[in-house]
């Protein structure tokens, strides 16, 4: 059963940044967001074994699987290479995911975060593609694919070696289209040329493209004064042929409603709007920002409990606005319940799991000098 891109919901509900209350996922809030999303005729939910420390899969089991008929939605989750110590872990993790979610099968199943190095090597070593096909034959997986953070060269090799791939999830947004460490544009071109359906992650680049410098926002507001800044990034991704679903990691009702407005009567970017996006992108790239998407993979294993993404938000705020928007207050909030940047022991765990390949240790030193000096 092949994937019909045109019949897939254009907006997918990413479950990596769910709303929290008292340090735990806010179940009532998630239910409310799920209901609004489903009521809009949308039904693609994307989680993973590691999101929210494993609780994202549990939460979607409670908020969605127990509350809606199984055939009324698509559920996607992922197998993490970094949790595999041997072939037996494939089934152990998969069965745990079925138990957590309460789902009898997964519509879309991904090998999580393939890139050069360990992740790619682990998936090949334990024949995870072959294992995935077995699960598909058993009816436990409907479609098999992978999420990707590697180079265009690796992507082409993977697709040549694994023609069983039915879809690929890539990071794509206008700021990363020509970013040499992400290469969104080249990855898109490879997949589109092979007619492989694409799921888009980080269309708003971890929220970076939801709020811009005033003079850049003015470019967009002059054309569409009523539209949110985030809607421009979502429409950029949604205007590309071959895109199956665009994931948005919505954390509150306001983000949900704004996204539903954007996709409720979706309008591709016009030529004039494309030109405006190009101008904004060029101006953004004049200010070197840390390309952190707040995936928080780095924080789970940090021995010093440093809230790295929040510290980077303070750094980026300082780079963009100086003291005007209170970056020191952001830093103070980021370190109130965790380690300071200066407490980094340089173990390298964070850099080993960062999908953006950021020099985290060096950036933490920069933050320590700036905010603690």
Secondary structure, DSSP 8 states (H G I E B T S, - for coil): ----GGGS-SEEEE-SS--EETTEE-HHHHHHHHHHHHHTT--EEE--TTGGGGHHHHHHIIIIITTS-GGGSEEEEEEEGGG-SSTHHHHHHHHHHHHHH--SSEEEEEEEEE-TTHHHHHHHHTTHHHHHHHHHHTTSEEEEEEEE-S-HHHHHHHHHH-TT--EEEEE--GGGSS-TTT-HHHHHHHHHHTT-EEEEE-TTGGGGGGS--HHHHHHHHHH-TTS-HHHHHHHHHHTSTTEEEEEE---SHHHHHHHHHHHHT-----HHHHHHHHHHHHHHTTS---------HHHHT-TT-B-HHHHHHHHHHHHHHGGGGTHHHHHHHHTTTSB-GGG-----HHHHH-TT---HHHHHHHHHHHHH-
